[in-house]
Amino acid sequence: MKRDIIKIDQEKCTGCGDCIPGCPEGALQVIDGKAHLISDLFCDGLGACIGTCAQGAIEVESREAEPYDEYLVMENVVKGGPNVIKAHLKHLDDHGEKELLQQAIAFLRKNNREVPEYQEEKTFACGCPGSREVDLGARTRSEDQAVVLSAELKNWPVQLQLLNPQSPYLKNADLLIAADCAPFAYANFHQRFLKDKVLIILCPKLDQTLDQYVDKLTEIFGTQDIKSISIVHMQVPCCSGIEVLVRRALEKAQKNITIKDYTISISGEII
């Protein structure tokens, strides 16, 4: 069957092992100095490990693979003890995989193992809080608090996938490179971050063109005399991939540009 599954670029992988804790299913192992996907059956393709790789060596691809098997995964997970079990259950819950979550819980109960309180933890052990459902509806603004703000967008398109590296508005520009979700999470995005800057947006987890993004950013940095770079990303591990992409591109372009990095919480605050 064809499904989403992890792909590891062996040339980029340094064998640091940072991705291993991000995969409670046990699908990843460091072998002969490189990280490897040891079984299609163990990989759910949700990408919890992507944000843990500083080298940008991990991505999700769609290819022919054996169907993911939750029961085989649980046989592997329980060997790691209670904390690994909790991490795995949170991983499934954070991604909305309710059917797989119920299979995992059924496995634990069938084997007389305790089901941990995976939903009470405030930190996100699985590394993927970006997929967790959060109701922010209580944050309402009264009529007398409403203000009218002006849009500060000065370029189009803004998606990196559509952007032309030779666009004249990029010359001597102050760049703002933002995660897709950030402008929606931070209410004052235009006035706080975007004013007088050229905007580029992307998603390091969902976009499937990360290598092309590095090449495109390399061309921009190498030919447009960029004055400054600001990054705005969400407080989720996969979003840290934006800085990884930018630094790889700067290295390829042989440019030294200071990066200002801002993190936005899911509740809309600057961390």
N, C-alpha and C positions, 0 to 999 in steps of 0.2 A: 504494500500500500504506500501511497505518497503522503507524507506528512512533514510538519516542521520538526527539525532536529538540529542539534548543535554541530557546528563545523569549526575545527581548530586549524588555523594557519600555522603549520609547523615551522615555517621560516621566521615568523614573528614571535612565536612562543619561546620564552626564556627558561621555562621549567621552574619558575619561582614557586608554584603551587598555591598561589593566592586564590585560584578558582576552586580548589578542592572543598573548602568549607562552605562555599556557596552552592554546592550540589549535595544536599543531604541524601539524595537518591543513590549516591555512590556511582554515578555514571562516568565520573572523571577520575583518572589516576595519572600520576607522573611516572613515566616509564622511560628509562634511558635518557633522562634529562629533559623530557618533553611531556606536556599534558596530552592525554589521549582519551577519546571516548571509547570506553571498554565494551559497551554493549548498547545497541539500539533499544533494547528492551527496557533499559533503565532511564533513558533520556526522554523527558516529557516535552521537550522542545519549547518550554516557556521562557528560557533565557535568564534564569536567576544568576548564572555565573558571568554574564556579559560584563556587568558593571564592576566586577572584581578584577578584571584583566587590564592592567595599566598599559599593556602593549597593543591593545585592540586586536588580539589574535583570535577572539571568539565571536562568532556571529551565528544567527539562525538562518538555515537554508531549508527549502522545501525539496525533498528528494524521496526516492524509494527507500523505505526502512521498515523493519519489523514493527508491528503494533506495540505501543507502550503497554507494559503489563504491571499493573499496580500491585498485584499479589507477589510477583517476583521481587519487585522493588522493596516491598515491606519486609520480605525475608532478609534482605540486605540491610535495610534501615534499622531494624531492631537490634542488630549486632552492635550498632553504635551506641546504644543506651538511651536513656530517657530524653536527654537534650537533643539528640539527633532525631528521635521520633517527634518531639515537639516541633523542631525546625521543619521537618517534612510536612507535618499537618498544617502548620502556618503557611508554608509555601503553597500548598494546594488551596487553602482558604483565601489567601491573598490574591490568587489568580482566578478565583471564582470557579474552581474545578470541583463543584459540589459532588458530582457522581464519583469521582476518584477519591474525594475525601471520605465519602461514606464507605467506599470499598476499604480504605485504609483503616477506618475505625472498626469495621466489621472484622477485619483481619486481627486487630488487637484483641477484640473481645473473644473471638473464636479461640485465640491462643492464650486466653486468661492473662492478658497484659493490661495494665492501667492505661486509660486514655488521658493524656495530660491536658491541662487547661491552656490550650494553645492560643485562645482568643484574648486572654487577659493580659498578655505581655504587651507592654507599651512600645518596646523596641521591636524591630522586625527582623527576627533571626534568619529568615529565608533570604533576605537581601532584596526583596521585591515588593516594597510597600506601594509602589506606583500602581499596582493593579488592585489594591485593596479598596473595597467600597467604603466611602466616608460620606456621611450626610452633613453638608455644611449649610443646610437651609436655615439654621437658627441665626446665622449672621445676616441680619436684615438692617437696612438703613432707612430711617424715618424720612418723611418728605422734606422736613426743614434742614436735613443734613445733606440733601442732594446737591451736587455741584456740577457745573458744565465744564468739561475739559476739552481742549483742542487736540486733534490728532497730530502727532509729530512724525508720522511715516513720510519718508522722503524718497523712497525707491520702490520699484516693482519690477519683477517678482521678488518675493522674499524667501521662498523655498530654495535652499541650496541646490536641490536637484534641478531646478529650472533656471538658475541664475547663470548669466554669461560672465566668465571671469574677466572679459575685456570691456565690460560695461563702463562708460566714461564716469559714471557717478562713484565708481570705486577708487578712482585716482585720488591719492592723498586723503583717503577717507578715515574717519574714526569708525571702526566696525563694532557693531553689537551682534554677537553670535548667541542666539537664545534657543532654548528648548521649546518645542512646539507648545507645551502646556503653560509655560511661564507667564505669557501675557494674560492668560485667563485667570491664573491663580493670584497674580499681584495686581491689585486694582489700579495703582498709579504707575503702571509700567511705562506709558508714553512719557510722562513728565519726569519720572525718576531715572529712567535708563535710556530712552530712545531719542530724546531731544538732541538734534544736531549730529545724529549718527546714522550710518547705513546699516539696515537690519538684514541679518541672515538667520533663518530658522531651520532646524532639523530635529530629528529624533534618533539618537544613537541605538535605540532598541528596536524600533519598528522599521526604520528605513533599511533597505537591503543593498545600499550602494555605498558602504562606508569607505572602501578603497578608492572609489571614484571621488568621494568627498575629499579625501586627503589630497588626491591629485589636483582637484579643482581649487582647494584652499592654497595648495603649494603654488599654483599659477598666480592666484590673486596676490599672495604675499610676495612673490618673486618679481612681479611686473608692475604693481600698482602703488608702490611706495606708501604702504599703509602706515598711518600715524599712530594709531592705538587700537587695542583689542580689549573689549569687555565681553565677558561670558556671563549669561544668566541661565541658571539651570535649577531644576527642582531638587528637593531633598530626598531623592531616591537614588540608589546605587547606579542604575543604568545610565542616569543623566551625567554622571561623572565622565562618561565616555566622550562628551563634547570636548573637554579639556585635553583628553588624550589625542583626539583627532587633530586639534589645533596645534598641539606641541609637535606631533609627528610632521605636520605640514610645515611648520616653522623650521624644523630641523632639515627637511628636504630642500626647502627654499634657501637655507643657510641665512636665515634672518633672526635677529634678536630683538623681539618686540615684547615689551612688558605686558602681561595679561592681568587685568582686573577681574576677579572671579566672585560672583555673587550667587548665593544659594537661597532659594525661596521654599518655605515650608508649604505643605499641602493646605494649611490654614491661611496662607497668603501673607506670611511675614518674612522679612529678610533675616536670615540666620546670621 
